[in-house]
Amino acid sequence: MTATDARARTVLAGAHVVRPGGVDEGGRVTVENSRIAATADDRDGVAGHATETHDLTGHWIVPGFVDIHVHGGGGASFSAGTAEEALTAIDTHRRHGTTTMLASTVTGTLDDLARQAGALSELVEQGDLAGLHFEGPFISPGRCGAHDPDLLRAPEPDAVRRLLDAARGTARMMTIAPELPGGIEAVRLLAERGAIAAIGHTDATYETTRAAIEAGARAATHLFNAMPPLGHRAPGPVAALLEDERITVELVNDGTHLHPSVLRLALRAAGPDRVAFITDAMGAAGMGDGSYPLGPLRVEVTDGVARLPDGTIAGSTLTLDHALCRAVTVDGRPVDDAVRALSTTPARLLGIADRTGSIEEGKDADLVVLDADFTVVGVMRRGEWLVKP
């Protein structure tokens, strides 16, 4: 073993380690270079050569969070289409434990979205982002939320292909309202191109939603929000999305987007293996109250809640560490259940669960250290400390 090898090893000891099989009390994680080398007490093996050891007694070690729906943070927006703003947003969320994320855009003209995709795809190719998520413009005018209704359009195949081509293979998800003309065909096209079709911002019926799932849709964009409510005679998209085992449902657990009882209902119906906690965060995440851009619109943030002038909720100021803390301390979820919804399930949806999303030997050393109050005190990404405990 060389001196360089020794310096590259780190041991995290004594913490509650959340692993796929449960929680190891007084657990031990050994990191070698960028990978998890061991997740057990192996003082005679690789762990014995560590040159950096952290006693984390009383702390939690969980896998790095995976956010599949985030628009910005730190005062910056992915929709700006510049590396500088994107990196500011990425750094903000990383320091709150999100080690993997998609960059979500906001409805704009096809020219603007193509330009943004071209710039952001470079950050995907560099490894800073896991991919792109187009939220709009192929969404319902009646459920547009904080998207400019004048820029919405039907998902014609040429328009969908143009955005996919502009992303140069980095588009991982696109939100579609399947009831729009060409909606089901767009879902099929996305599936054929290896991108996730997410049903959202929609007025689809139960039957149309079922048809979209059969065509290849595999996710629900912020379930309950920007779609018809669950009805006992007209169940709409919510029932179809909750009942189908093929669908991963996004939930925004910030205390504003969903009533706690609705969150509990979704978790019981879908379970943590089909729920992905997201932030849907805009530029105000990690910042204070004030006025912020969200695509072409302006958003006012008051008491941490982002709204358009008419009162419409406009994304969130959430970071995933707060979603975890709320899930455990307010919603009463077991820590390992919350971790699956924050890390394991979204990683599996993106097809990267072989590399990240859980604490297992051989995977990327994407780790978050939390204190007893579930506050982030350490963040490691691919073996490097971003926040050192």
Helices and strands as residue ranges (DSSP letters): H 3-7, E 9-19, E 22-32, E 35-38, G 46-49, E 52-55, E 60-63, E 65-67, E 72-73, E 76-77, G 78-80, H 83-94, E 98-105, H 110-125, E 131-135, G 141-143, G 149-151, H 157-166, E 171-176, H 183-192, E 196-199, H 206-215, E 219-220, H 236-243, E 248-252, H 260-270, E 275-278, E 290-294, E 297-302, E 305-307, H 320-329, H 335-339, I 340-344, H 345-350, E 367-370, E 376-381, E 384-387
